[in-house]
């Protein structure tokens, strides 16, 4: 199966995308977007727990934690931009 390769490409793409997204959002709106990342993370956690297939659950779980990690990164970016 090639699902692992596809998932790896997706992970690589989203990490790069979220890195840019955090920098742009923090510069434009400050730390306020953390609320959106938190809500998305919680929704994705719920979807992961209720998914009927393991691959779907894995996908939602990854999306949950990249959004929840972005909450932390939003505040870290604020510190980095002040330094």
N, CA, C and O atoms as a Maestro MAE file, in Angstrom:
{
 s_m_m2io_version
 :::
 2.0.0
}

f_m_ct {
 s_m_title
 :::
 protein
 m_atom[332] {
  # First column is atom index #
  i_m_mmod_type
  r_m_x_coord
  r_m_y_coord
  r_m_z_coord
  i_m_residue_number
  s_m_chain_name
  s_m_pdb_residue_name
  s_m_pdb_atom_name
  i_m_atomic_number
  :::
  1 25 0.843 -1.192 0.000 1 A "UNK " " N  " 7
  2 3 0.000 0.000 0.000 1 A "UNK " " CA " 6
  3 2 0.885 1.251 0.000 1 A "UNK " " C  " 6
  4 15 1.983 1.259 0.556 1 A "UNK " " O  " 8
  5 25 0.391 2.263 -0.616 2 A "UNK " " N  " 7
  6 3 1.157 3.498 -0.719 2 A "UNK " " CA " 6
  7 2 0.606 4.600 0.183 2 A "UNK " " C  " 6
  8 15 1.016 5.756 0.076 2 A "UNK " " O  " 8
  9 25 -0.316 4.244 1.067 3 A "UNK " " N  " 7
  10 3 -0.915 5.265 1.938 3 A "UNK " " CA " 6
  11 2 0.142 5.952 2.807 3 A "UNK " " C  " 6
  12 15 0.033 7.142 3.103 3 A "UNK " " O  " 8
  13 25 1.157 5.200 3.209 4 A "UNK " " N  " 7
  14 3 2.225 5.784 4.020 4 A "UNK " " CA " 6
  15 2 2.996 6.854 3.283 4 A "UNK " " C  " 6
  16 15 3.357 7.878 3.863 4 A "UNK " " O  " 8
  17 25 3.249 6.626 2.011 5 A "UNK " " N  " 7
  18 3 3.957 7.613 1.192 5 A "UNK " " CA " 6
  19 2 3.099 8.860 1.021 5 A "UNK " " C  " 6
  20 15 3.584 9.982 1.169 5 A "UNK " " O  " 8
  21 25 1.833 8.662 0.712 6 A "UNK " " N  " 7
  22 3 0.923 9.807 0.567 6 A "UNK " " CA " 6
  23 2 0.819 10.598 1.870 6 A "UNK " " C  " 6
  24 15 0.830 11.829 1.866 6 A "UNK " " O  " 8
  25 25 0.717 9.875 2.981 7 A "UNK " " N  " 7
  26 3 0.603 10.551 4.267 7 A "UNK " " CA " 6
  27 2 1.893 11.316 4.589 7 A "UNK " " C  " 6
  28 15 1.840 12.423 5.123 7 A "UNK " " O  " 8
  29 25 3.044 10.729 4.266 8 A "UNK " " N  " 7
  30 3 4.315 11.416 4.492 8 A "UNK " " CA " 6
  31 2 4.421 12.706 3.687 8 A "UNK " " C  " 6
  32 15 4.892 13.725 4.193 8 A "UNK " " O  " 8
  33 25 3.987 12.658 2.448 9 A "UNK " " N  " 7
  34 3 3.989 13.866 1.613 9 A "UNK " " CA " 6
  35 2 3.045 14.910 2.200 9 A "UNK " " C  " 6
  36 15 3.364 16.099 2.234 9 A "UNK " " O  " 8
  37 25 1.877 14.455 2.662 10 A "UNK " " N  " 7
  38 3 0.910 15.375 3.277 10 A "UNK " " CA " 6
  39 2 1.492 16.019 4.532 10 A "UNK " " C  " 6
  40 15 1.330 17.222 4.742 10 A "UNK " " O  " 8
  41 25 2.166 15.233 5.364 11 A "UNK " " N  " 7
  42 3 2.782 15.762 6.585 11 A "UNK " " CA " 6
  43 2 3.829 16.812 6.236 11 A "UNK " " C  " 6
  44 15 3.842 17.897 6.817 11 A "UNK " " O  " 8
  45 25 4.701 16.493 5.294 12 A "UNK " " N  " 7
  46 3 5.734 17.433 4.882 12 A "UNK " " CA " 6
  47 2 5.121 18.733 4.364 12 A "UNK " " C  " 6
  48 15 5.574 19.822 4.715 12 A "UNK " " O  " 8
  49 25 4.098 18.614 3.535 13 A "UNK " " N  " 7
  50 3 3.430 19.790 2.978 13 A "UNK " " CA " 6
  51 2 2.786 20.638 4.079 13 A "UNK " " C  " 6
  52 15 2.944 21.858 4.092 13 A "UNK " " O  " 8
  53 25 2.061 19.997 5.002 14 A "UNK " " N  " 7
  54 3 1.356 20.774 6.026 14 A "UNK " " CA " 6
  55 2 2.307 21.412 7.029 14 A "UNK " " C  " 6
  56 15 2.032 22.509 7.514 14 A "UNK " " O  " 8
  57 25 3.411 20.759 7.352 15 A "UNK " " N  " 7
  58 3 4.379 21.378 8.263 15 A "UNK " " CA " 6
  59 2 4.923 22.657 7.640 15 A "UNK " " C  " 6
  60 15 5.011 23.688 8.307 15 A "UNK " " O  " 8
  61 25 5.285 22.592 6.365 16 A "UNK " " N  " 7
  62 3 5.765 23.793 5.684 16 A "UNK " " CA " 6
  63 2 4.705 24.872 5.586 16 A "UNK " " C  " 6
  64 15 4.987 26.050 5.803 16 A "UNK " " O  " 8
  65 25 3.488 24.470 5.259 17 A "UNK " " N  " 7
  66 3 2.386 25.423 5.145 17 A "UNK " " CA " 6
  67 2 2.081 26.089 6.486 17 A "UNK " " C  " 6
  68 15 1.898 27.305 6.549 17 A "UNK " " O  " 8
  69 25 2.027 25.301 7.550 18 A "UNK " " N  " 7
  70 3 1.717 25.868 8.858 18 A "UNK " " CA " 6
  71 2 2.839 26.770 9.360 18 A "UNK " " C  " 6
  72 15 2.576 27.737 10.075 18 A "UNK " " O  " 8
  73 25 4.085 26.469 8.998 19 A "UNK " " N  " 7
  74 3 5.191 27.342 9.388 19 A "UNK " " CA " 6
  75 2 4.983 28.739 8.810 19 A "UNK " " C  " 6
  76 15 5.125 29.741 9.511 19 A "UNK " " O  " 8
  77 25 4.651 28.790 7.542 20 A "UNK " " N  " 7
  78 3 4.402 30.076 6.883 20 A "UNK " " CA " 6
  79 2 3.141 30.724 7.442 20 A "UNK " " C  " 6
  80 15 3.123 31.926 7.704 20 A "UNK " " O  " 8
  81 25 2.086 29.931 7.627 21 A "UNK " " N  " 7
  82 3 0.810 30.436 8.124 21 A "UNK " " CA " 6
  83 2 0.954 31.082 9.503 21 A "UNK " " C  " 6
  84 15 0.398 32.153 9.744 21 A "UNK " " O  " 8
  85 25 1.685 30.447 10.395 22 A "UNK " " N  " 7
  86 3 1.890 30.993 11.743 22 A "UNK " " CA " 6
  87 2 2.593 32.338 11.664 22 A "UNK " " C  " 6
  88 15 2.188 33.295 12.323 22 A "UNK " " O  " 8
  89 25 3.643 32.410 10.861 23 A "UNK " " N  " 7
  90 3 4.392 33.669 10.758 23 A "UNK " " CA " 6
  91 2 3.531 34.798 10.212 23 A "UNK " " C  " 6
  92 15 3.554 35.911 10.738 23 A "UNK " " O  " 8
  93 25 2.772 34.514 9.160 24 A "UNK " " N  " 7
  94 3 1.943 35.546 8.527 24 A "UNK " " CA " 6
  95 2 0.810 35.975 9.456 24 A "UNK " " C  " 6
  96 15 0.564 37.169 9.623 24 A "UNK " " O  " 8
  97 25 0.123 35.010 10.059 25 A "UNK " " N  " 7
  98 3 -1.004 35.350 10.937 25 A "UNK " " CA " 6
  99 2 -0.544 36.120 12.171 25 A "UNK " " C  " 6
  100 15 -1.202 37.075 12.586 25 A "UNK " " O  " 8
  101 25 0.580 35.714 12.760 26 A "UNK " " N  " 7
  102 3 1.060 36.417 13.949 26 A "UNK " " CA " 6
  103 2 1.472 37.838 13.603 26 A "UNK " " C  " 6
  104 15 1.223 38.763 14.376 26 A "UNK " " O  " 8
  105 25 2.098 38.019 12.449 27 A "UNK " " N  " 7
  106 3 2.517 39.358 12.039 27 A "UNK " " CA " 6
  107 2 1.311 40.257 11.791 27 A "UNK " " C  " 6
  108 15 1.337 41.445 12.113 27 A "UNK " " O  " 8
  109 25 0.258 39.686 11.220 28 A "UNK " " N  " 7
  110 3 -0.902 40.488 10.845 28 A "UNK " " CA " 6
  111 2 -1.899 40.696 11.989 28 A "UNK " " C  " 6
  112 15 -2.441 41.789 12.153 28 A "UNK " " O  " 8
  113 25 -2.141 39.627 12.790 29 A "UNK " " N  " 7
  114 3 -3.187 39.687 13.808 29 A "UNK " " CA " 6
  115 2 -2.694 39.506 15.240 29 A "UNK " " C  " 6
  116 15 -3.505 39.492 16.166 29 A "UNK " " O  " 8
  117 25 -1.403 39.368 15.440 30 A "UNK " " N  " 7
  118 3 -0.890 39.086 16.783 30 A "UNK " " CA " 6
  119 2 -1.202 37.634 17.140 30 A "UNK " " C  " 6
  120 15 -1.220 36.769 16.264 30 A "UNK " " O  " 8
  121 25 -1.443 37.368 18.400 31 A "UNK " " N  " 7
  122 3 -1.690 35.988 18.833 31 A "UNK " " CA " 6
  123 2 -3.168 35.600 18.799 31 A "UNK " " C  " 6
  124 15 -3.508 34.478 19.175 31 A "UNK " " O  " 8
  125 25 -4.040 36.481 18.367 32 A "UNK " " N  " 7
  126 3 -5.482 36.205 18.351 32 A "UNK " " CA " 6
  127 2 -5.888 34.933 17.596 32 A "UNK " " C  " 6
  128 15 -6.812 34.254 18.044 32 A "UNK " " O  " 8
  129 25 -5.247 34.573 16.473 33 A "UNK " " N  " 7
  130 3 -5.666 33.364 15.745 33 A "UNK " " CA " 6
  131 2 -5.493 32.050 16.512 33 A "UNK " " C  " 6
  132 15 -5.920 31.003 16.026 33 A "UNK " " O  " 8
  133 25 -4.878 32.080 17.695 34 A "UNK " " N  " 7
  134 3 -4.715 30.843 18.458 34 A "UNK " " CA " 6
  135 2 -6.072 30.211 18.753 34 A "UNK " " C  " 6
  136 15 -6.178 28.990 18.868 34 A "UNK " " O  " 8
  137 25 -7.101 31.031 18.875 35 A "UNK " " N  " 7
  138 3 -8.439 30.507 19.176 35 A "UNK " " CA " 6
  139 2 -8.930 29.623 18.027 35 A "UNK " " C  " 6
  140 15 -9.493 28.556 18.269 35 A "UNK " " O  " 8
  141 25 -8.725 30.049 16.802 36 A "UNK " " N  " 7
  142 3 -9.121 29.254 15.644 36 A "UNK " " CA " 6
  143 2 -8.372 27.934 15.571 36 A "UNK " " C  " 6
  144 15 -8.962 26.896 15.274 36 A "UNK " " O  " 8
  145 25 -7.058 27.972 15.846 37 A "UNK " " N  " 7
  146 3 -6.284 26.735 15.858 37 A "UNK " " CA " 6
  147 2 -6.767 25.786 16.949 37 A "UNK " " C  " 6
  148 15 -6.815 24.573 16.744 37 A "UNK " " O  " 8
  149 25 -7.124 26.334 18.106 38 A "UNK " " N  " 7
  150 3 -7.614 25.500 19.208 38 A "UNK " " CA " 6
  151 2 -8.944 24.838 18.832 38 A "UNK " " C  " 6
  152 15 -9.130 23.641 19.048 38 A "UNK " " O  " 8
  153 25 -9.854 25.617 18.277 39 A "UNK " " N  " 7
  154 3 -11.164 25.068 17.884 39 A "UNK " " CA " 6
  155 2 -10.987 23.992 16.816 39 A "UNK " " C  " 6
  156 15 -11.583 22.919 16.915 39 A "UNK " " O  " 8
  157 25 -10.175 24.269 15.798 40 A "UNK " " N  " 7
  158 3 -9.922 23.271 14.754 40 A "UNK " " CA " 6
  159 2 -9.293 22.009 15.338 40 A "UNK " " C  " 6
  160 15 -9.649 20.897 14.946 40 A "UNK " " O  " 8
  161 25 -8.367 22.176 16.265 41 A "UNK " " N  " 7
  162 3 -7.723 21.031 16.893 41 A "UNK " " CA " 6
  163 2 -8.704 20.164 17.663 41 A "UNK " " C  " 6
  164 15 -8.649 18.937 17.580 41 A "UNK " " O  " 8
  165 25 -9.590 20.789 18.403 42 A "UNK " " N  " 7
  166 3 -10.584 20.039 19.174 42 A "UNK " " CA " 6
  167 2 -11.562 19.321 18.244 42 A "UNK " " C  " 6
  168 15 -11.901 18.160 18.473 42 A "UNK " " O  " 8
  169 25 -12.013 20.008 17.200 43 A "UNK " " N  " 7
  170 3 -12.922 19.381 16.228 43 A "UNK " " CA " 6
  171 2 -12.254 18.177 15.572 43 A "UNK " " C  " 6
  172 15 -12.873 17.123 15.424 43 A "UNK " " O  " 8
  173 25 -11.004 18.332 15.183 44 A "UNK " " N  " 7
  174 3 -10.291 17.223 14.548 44 A "UNK " " CA " 6
  175 2 -10.073 16.066 15.517 44 A "UNK " " C  " 6
  176 15 -10.105 14.907 15.102 44 A "UNK " " O  " 8
  177 25 -9.850 16.354 16.806 45 A "UNK " " N  " 7
  178 3 -9.731 15.288 17.815 45 A "UNK " " CA " 6
  179 2 -11.023 14.483 17.890 45 A "UNK " " C  " 6
  180 15 -10.994 13.253 17.913 45 A "UNK " " O  " 8
  181 25 -12.134 15.170 17.929 46 A "UNK " " N  " 7
  182 3 -13.428 14.496 18.002 46 A "UNK " " CA " 6
  183 2 -13.654 13.651 16.745 46 A "UNK " " C  " 6
  184 15 -14.105 12.509 16.833 46 A "UNK " " O  " 8
  185 25 -13.342 14.211 15.588 47 A "UNK " " N  " 7
  186 3 -13.506 13.468 14.344 47 A "UNK " " CA " 6
  187 2 -12.584 12.243 14.294 47 A "UNK " " C  " 6
  188 15 -12.956 11.204 13.749 47 A "UNK " " O  " 8
  189 25 -11.398 12.369 14.855 48 A "UNK " " N  " 7
  190 3 -10.473 11.240 14.895 48 A "UNK " " CA " 6
  191 2 -11.009 10.116 15.779 48 A "UNK " " C  " 6
  192 15 -10.885 8.938 15.446 48 A "UNK " " O  " 8
  193 25 -11.599 10.491 16.899 49 A "UNK " " N  " 7
  194 3 -12.132 9.489 17.823 49 A "UNK " " CA " 6
  195 2 -13.378 8.801 17.281 49 A "UNK " " C  " 6
  196 15 -13.673 7.665 17.654 49 A "UNK " " O  " 8
  197 25 -14.105 9.474 16.410 50 A "UNK " " N  " 7
  198 3 -15.352 8.903 15.890 50 A "UNK " " CA " 6
  199 2 -15.220 8.329 14.479 50 A "UNK " " C  " 6
  200 15 -16.202 7.840 13.920 50 A "UNK " " O  " 8
  201 25 -14.027 8.380 13.900 51 A "UNK " " N  " 7
  202 3 -13.827 7.877 12.533 51 A "UNK " " CA " 6
  203 2 -14.001 6.363 12.497 51 A "UNK " " C  " 6
  204 15 -13.642 5.662 13.444 51 A "UNK " " O  " 8
  205 25 -14.552 5.871 11.402 52 A "UNK " " N  " 7
  206 3 -14.810 4.437 11.288 52 A "UNK " " CA " 6
  207 2 -13.612 3.658 10.742 52 A "UNK " " C  " 6
  208 15 -13.530 2.448 10.952 52 A "UNK " " O  " 8
  209 25 -12.694 4.311 10.057 53 A "UNK " " N  " 7
  210 3 -11.518 3.642 9.498 53 A "UNK " " CA " 6
  211 2 -10.256 4.149 10.180 53 A "UNK " " C  " 6
  212 15 -10.179 5.312 10.575 53 A "UNK " " O  " 8
  213 25 -9.277 3.279 10.315 54 A "UNK " " N  " 7
  214 3 -8.030 3.660 10.970 54 A "UNK " " CA " 6
  215 2 -7.278 4.743 10.208 54 A "UNK " " C  " 6
  216 15 -6.715 5.653 10.817 54 A "UNK " " O  " 8
  217 25 -7.264 4.654 8.886 55 A "UNK " " N  " 7
  218 3 -6.541 5.671 8.117 55 A "UNK " " CA " 6
  219 2 -7.208 7.040 8.237 55 A "UNK " " C  " 6
  220 15 -6.527 8.064 8.291 55 A "UNK " " O  " 8
  221 25 -8.516 7.053 8.278 56 A "UNK " " N  " 7
  222 3 -9.237 8.319 8.458 56 A "UNK " " CA " 6
  223 2 -8.970 8.880 9.847 56 A "UNK " " C  " 6
  224 15 -8.750 10.080 10.006 56 A "UNK " " O  " 8
  225 25 -8.991 8.011 10.850 57 A "UNK " " N  " 7
  226 3 -8.703 8.428 12.215 57 A "UNK " " CA " 6
  227 2 -7.288 8.986 12.328 57 A "UNK " " C  " 6
  228 15 -7.064 9.984 13.013 57 A "UNK " " O  " 8
  229 25 -6.334 8.342 11.658 58 A "UNK " " N  " 7
  230 3 -4.951 8.811 11.659 58 A "UNK " " CA " 6
  231 2 -4.858 10.198 11.034 58 A "UNK " " C  " 6
  232 15 -4.172 11.075 11.558 58 A "UNK " " O  " 8
  233 25 -5.543 10.394 9.921 59 A "UNK " " N  " 7
  234 3 -5.508 11.671 9.227 59 A "UNK " " CA " 6
  235 2 -6.089 12.785 10.104 59 A "UNK " " C  " 6
  236 15 -5.491 13.853 10.234 59 A "UNK " " O  " 8
  237 25 -7.268 12.530 10.709 60 A "UNK " " N  " 7
  238 3 -7.883 13.527 11.586 60 A "UNK " " CA " 6
  239 2 -7.022 13.772 12.820 60 A "UNK " " C  " 6
  240 15 -6.898 14.908 13.276 60 A "UNK " " O  " 8
  241 25 -6.428 12.713 13.359 61 A "UNK " " N  " 7
  242 3 -5.565 12.863 14.529 61 A "UNK " " CA " 6
  243 2 -4.357 13.729 14.229 61 A "UNK " " C  " 6
  244 15 -4.000 14.594 15.029 61 A "UNK " " O  " 8
  245 25 -3.729 13.507 13.092 62 A "UNK " " N  " 7
  246 3 -2.597 14.350 12.711 62 A "UNK " " CA " 6
  247 2 -3.031 15.807 12.584 62 A "UNK " " C  " 6
  248 15 -2.354 16.705 13.086 62 A "UNK " " O  " 8
  249 25 -4.157 16.044 11.913 63 A "UNK " " N  " 7
  250 3 -4.650 17.407 11.761 63 A "UNK " " CA " 6
  251 2 -4.979 18.038 13.107 63 A "UNK " " C  " 6
  252 15 -4.780 19.237 13.302 63 A "UNK " " O  " 8
  253 25 -5.485 17.228 14.035 64 A "UNK " " N  " 7
  254 3 -5.774 17.743 15.377 64 A "UNK " " CA " 6
  255 2 -4.503 18.256 16.032 64 A "UNK " " C  " 6
  256 15 -4.479 19.365 16.566 64 A "UNK " " O  " 8
  257 25 -3.459 17.461 15.992 65 A "UNK " " N  " 7
  258 3 -2.257 17.835 16.720 65 A "UNK " " CA " 6
  259 2 -1.424 18.900 16.023 65 A "UNK " " C  " 6
  260 15 -0.706 19.641 16.694 65 A "UNK " " O  " 8
  261 25 -1.495 19.001 14.714 66 A "UNK " " N  " 7
  262 3 -0.788 20.103 14.066 66 A "UNK " " CA " 6
  263 2 -1.481 21.427 14.402 66 A "UNK " " C  " 6
  264 15 -0.818 22.454 14.544 66 A "UNK " " O  " 8
  265 25 -2.810 21.405 14.530 67 A "UNK " " N  " 7
  266 3 -3.525 22.621 14.932 67 A "UNK " " CA " 6
  267 2 -3.294 22.951 16.394 67 A "UNK " " C  " 6
  268 15 -3.107 24.117 16.739 67 A "UNK " " O  " 8
  269 25 -3.304 21.951 17.256 68 A "UNK " " N  " 7
  270 3 -3.055 22.205 18.676 68 A "UNK " " CA " 6
  271 2 -1.615 22.674 18.903 68 A "UNK " " C  " 6
  272 15 -1.376 23.539 19.745 68 A "UNK " " O  " 8
  273 25 -0.673 22.124 18.177 69 A "UNK " " N  " 7
  274 3 0.723 22.569 18.286 69 A "UNK " " CA " 6
  275 2 0.856 24.012 17.796 69 A "UNK " " C  " 6
  276 15 1.701 24.759 18.290 69 A "UNK " " O  " 8
  277 25 0.037 24.401 16.840 70 A "UNK " " N  " 7
  278 3 0.083 25.760 16.312 70 A "UNK " " CA " 6
  279 2 -0.314 26.791 17.358 70 A "UNK " " C  " 6
  280 15 0.113 27.942 17.280 70 A "UNK " " O  " 8
  281 25 -1.123 26.396 18.333 71 A "UNK " " N  " 7
  282 3 -1.460 27.312 19.439 71 A "UNK " " CA " 6
  283 2 -0.176 27.697 20.156 71 A "UNK " " C  " 6
  284 15 0.075 28.878 20.394 71 A "UNK " " O  " 8
  285 25 0.633 26.709 20.499 72 A "UNK " " N  " 7
  286 3 1.915 26.958 21.171 72 A "UNK " " CA " 6
  287 2 2.826 27.798 20.277 72 A "UNK " " C  " 6
  288 15 3.436 28.765 20.733 72 A "UNK " " O  " 8
  289 25 2.911 27.422 19.007 73 A "UNK " " N  " 7
  290 3 3.803 28.124 18.090 73 A "UNK " " CA " 6
  291 2 3.389 29.574 17.863 73 A "UNK " " C  " 6
  292 15 4.239 30.431 17.619 73 A "UNK " " O  " 8
  293 25 2.100 29.851 17.940 74 A "UNK " " N  " 7
  294 3 1.635 31.223 17.775 74 A "UNK " " CA " 6
  295 2 2.252 32.122 18.856 74 A "UNK " " C  " 6
  296 15 2.690 33.234 18.560 74 A "UNK " " O  " 8
  297 25 2.289 31.648 20.096 75 A "UNK " " N  " 7
  298 3 2.859 32.437 21.187 75 A "UNK " " CA " 6
  299 2 4.391 32.444 21.134 75 A "UNK " " C  " 6
  300 15 5.022 33.434 21.505 75 A "UNK " " O  " 8
  301 25 4.990 31.334 20.670 76 A "UNK " " N  " 7
  302 3 6.440 31.304 20.503 76 A "UNK " " CA " 6
  303 2 6.874 32.276 19.407 76 A "UNK " " C  " 6
  304 15 7.910 32.928 19.533 76 A "UNK " " O  " 8
  305 25 6.095 32.377 18.343 77 A "UNK " " N  " 7
  306 3 6.415 33.300 17.253 77 A "UNK " " CA " 6
  307 2 6.376 34.731 17.750 77 A "UNK " " C  " 6
  308 15 7.181 35.564 17.331 77 A "UNK " " O  " 8
  309 25 5.441 35.017 18.643 78 A "UNK " " N  " 7
  310 3 5.363 36.364 19.214 78 A "UNK " " CA " 6
  311 2 6.674 36.705 19.935 78 A "UNK " " C  " 6
  312 15 7.204 37.805 19.779 78 A "UNK " " O  " 8
  313 25 7.196 35.748 20.730 79 A "UNK " " N  " 7
  314 3 8.460 35.955 21.441 79 A "UNK " " CA " 6
  315 2 9.611 36.115 20.454 79 A "UNK " " C  " 6
  316 15 10.475 36.973 20.640 79 A "UNK " " O  " 8
  317 25 9.626 35.295 19.409 80 A "UNK " " N  " 7
  318 3 10.711 35.378 18.420 80 A "UNK " " CA " 6
  319 2 10.688 36.703 17.679 80 A "UNK " " C  " 6
  320 15 11.744 37.255 17.371 80 A "UNK " " O  " 8
  321 25 9.510 37.218 17.388 81 A "UNK " " N  " 7
  322 3 9.420 38.465 16.637 81 A "UNK " " CA " 6
  323 2 9.822 39.667 17.493 81 A "UNK " " C  " 6
  324 15 10.234 40.695 16.957 81 A "UNK " " O  " 8
  325 25 9.705 39.548 18.809 82 A "UNK " " N  " 7
  326 3 10.120 40.640 19.703 82 A "UNK " " CA " 6
  327 2 11.628 40.657 19.921 82 A "UNK " " C  " 6
  328 15 12.208 41.697 20.233 82 A "UNK " " O  " 8
  329 25 12.249 39.512 19.757 83 A "UNK " " N  " 7
  330 3 13.710 39.417 20.017 83 A "UNK " " CA " 6
  331 2 14.538 40.024 18.905 83 A "UNK " " C  " 6
  332 15 15.767 40.020 18.978 83 A "UNK " " O  " 8
  :::
 }
 m_bond[331] {
  # First column is bond index #
  i_m_from
  i_m_to
  i_m_order
  :::
  1 1 2 1
  2 2 3 1
  3 3 4 2
  4 3 5 1
  5 5 6 1
  6 6 7 1
  7 7 8 2
  8 7 9 1
  9 9 10 1
  10 10 11 1
  11 11 12 2
  12 11 13 1
  13 13 14 1
  14 14 15 1
  15 15 16 2
  16 15 17 1
  17 17 18 1
  18 18 19 1
  19 19 20 2
  20 19 21 1
  21 21 22 1
  22 22 23 1
  23 23 24 2
  24 23 25 1
  25 25 26 1
  26 26 27 1
  27 27 28 2
  28 27 29 1
  29 29 30 1
  30 30 31 1
  31 31 32 2
  32 31 33 1
  33 33 34 1
  34 34 35 1
  35 35 36 2
  36 35 37 1
  37 37 38 1
  38 38 39 1
  39 39 40 2
  40 39 41 1
  41 41 42 1
  42 42 43 1
  43 43 44 2
  44 43 45 1
  45 45 46 1
  46 46 47 1
  47 47 48 2
  48 47 49 1
  49 49 50 1
  50 50 51 1
  51 51 52 2
  52 51 53 1
  53 53 54 1
  54 54 55 1
  55 55 56 2
  56 55 57 1
  57 57 58 1
  58 58 59 1
  59 59 60 2
  60 59 61 1
  61 61 62 1
  62 62 63 1
  63 63 64 2
  64 63 65 1
  65 65 66 1
  66 66 67 1
  67 67 68 2
  68 67 69 1
  69 69 70 1
  70 70 71 1
  71 71 72 2
  72 71 73 1
  73 73 74 1
  74 74 75 1
  75 75 76 2
  76 75 77 1
  77 77 78 1
  78 78 79 1
  79 79 80 2
  80 79 81 1
  81 81 82 1
  82 82 83 1
  83 83 84 2
  84 83 85 1
  85 85 86 1
  86 86 87 1
  87 87 88 2
  88 87 89 1
  89 89 90 1
  90 90 91 1
  91 91 92 2
  92 91 93 1
  93 93 94 1
  94 94 95 1
  95 95 96 2
  96 95 97 1
  97 97 98 1
  98 98 99 1
  99 99 100 2
  100 99 101 1
  101 101 102 1
  102 102 103 1
  103 103 104 2
  104 103 105 1
  105 105 106 1
  106 106 107 1
  107 107 108 2
  108 107 109 1
  109 109 110 1
  110 110 111 1
  111 111 112 2
  112 111 113 1
  113 113 114 1
  114 114 115 1
  115 115 116 2
  116 115 117 1
  117 117 118 1
  118 118 119 1
  119 119 120 2
  120 119 121 1
  121 121 122 1
  122 122 123 1
  123 123 124 2
  124 123 125 1
  125 125 126 1
  126 126 127 1
  127 127 128 2
  128 127 129 1
  129 129 130 1
  130 130 131 1
  131 131 132 2
  132 131 133 1
  133 133 134 1
  134 134 135 1
  135 135 136 2
  136 135 137 1
  137 137 138 1
  138 138 139 1
  139 139 140 2
  140 139 141 1
  141 141 142 1
  142 142 143 1
  143 143 144 2
  144 143 145 1
  145 145 146 1
  146 146 147 1
  147 147 148 2
  148 147 149 1
  149 149 150 1
  150 150 151 1
  151 151 152 2
  152 151 153 1
  153 153 154 1
  154 154 155 1
  155 155 156 2
  156 155 157 1
  157 157 158 1
  158 158 159 1
  159 159 160 2
  160 159 161 1
  161 161 162 1
  162 162 163 1
  163 163 164 2
  164 163 165 1
  165 165 166 1
  166 166 167 1
  167 167 168 2
  168 167 169 1
  169 169 170 1
  170 170 171 1
  171 171 172 2
  172 171 173 1
  173 173 174 1
  174 174 175 1
  175 175 176 2
  176 175 177 1
  177 177 178 1
  178 178 179 1
  179 179 180 2
  180 179 181 1
  181 181 182 1
  182 182 183 1
  183 183 184 2
  184 183 185 1
  185 185 186 1
  186 186 187 1
  187 187 188 2
  188 187 189 1
  189 189 190 1
  190 190 191 1
  191 191 192 2
  192 191 193 1
  193 193 194 1
  194 194 195 1
  195 195 196 2
  196 195 197 1
  197 197 198 1
  198 198 199 1
  199 199 200 2
  200 199 201 1
  201 201 202 1
  202 202 203 1
  203 203 204 2
  204 203 205 1
  205 205 206 1
  206 206 207 1
  207 207 208 2
  208 207 209 1
  209 209 210 1
  210 210 211 1
  211 211 212 2
  212 211 213 1
  213 213 214 1
  214 214 215 1
  215 215 216 2
  216 215 217 1
  217 217 218 1
  218 218 219 1
  219 219 220 2
  220 219 221 1
  221 221 222 1
  222 222 223 1
  223 223 224 2
  224 223 225 1
  225 225 226 1
  226 226 227 1
  227 227 228 2
  228 227 229 1
  229 229 230 1
  230 230 231 1
  231 231 232 2
  232 231 233 1
  233 233 234 1
  234 234 235 1
  235 235 236 2
  236 235 237 1
  237 237 238 1
  238 238 239 1
  239 239 240 2
  240 239 241 1
  241 241 242 1
  242 242 243 1
  243 243 244 2
  244 243 245 1
  245 245 246 1
  246 246 247 1
  247 247 248 2
  248 247 249 1
  249 249 250 1
  250 250 251 1
  251 251 252 2
  252 251 253 1
  253 253 254 1
  254 254 255 1
  255 255 256 2
  256 255 257 1
  257 257 258 1
  258 258 259 1
  259 259 260 2
  260 259 261 1
  261 261 262 1
  262 262 263 1
  263 263 264 2
  264 263 265 1
  265 265 266 1
  266 266 267 1
  267 267 268 2
  268 267 269 1
  269 269 270 1
  270 270 271 1
  271 271 272 2
  272 271 273 1
  273 273 274 1
  274 274 275 1
  275 275 276 2
  276 275 277 1
  277 277 278 1
  278 278 279 1
  279 279 280 2
  280 279 281 1
  281 281 282 1
  282 282 283 1
  283 283 284 2
  284 283 285 1
  285 285 286 1
  286 286 287 1
  287 287 288 2
  288 287 289 1
  289 289 290 1
  290 290 291 1
  291 291 292 2
  292 291 293 1
  293 293 294 1
  294 294 295 1
  295 295 296 2
  296 295 297 1
  297 297 298 1
  298 298 299 1
  299 299 300 2
  300 299 301 1
  301 301 302 1
  302 302 303 1
  303 303 304 2
  304 303 305 1
  305 305 306 1
  306 306 307 1
  307 307 308 2
  308 307 309 1
  309 309 310 1
  310 310 311 1
  311 311 312 2
  312 311 313 1
  313 313 314 1
  314 314 315 1
  315 315 316 2
  316 315 317 1
  317 317 318 1
  318 318 319 1
  319 319 320 2
  320 319 321 1
  321 321 322 1
  322 322 323 1
  323 323 324 2
  324 323 325 1
  325 325 326 1
  326 326 327 1
  327 327 328 2
  328 327 329 1
  329 329 330 1
  330 330 331 1
  331 331 332 2
  :::
 }
}
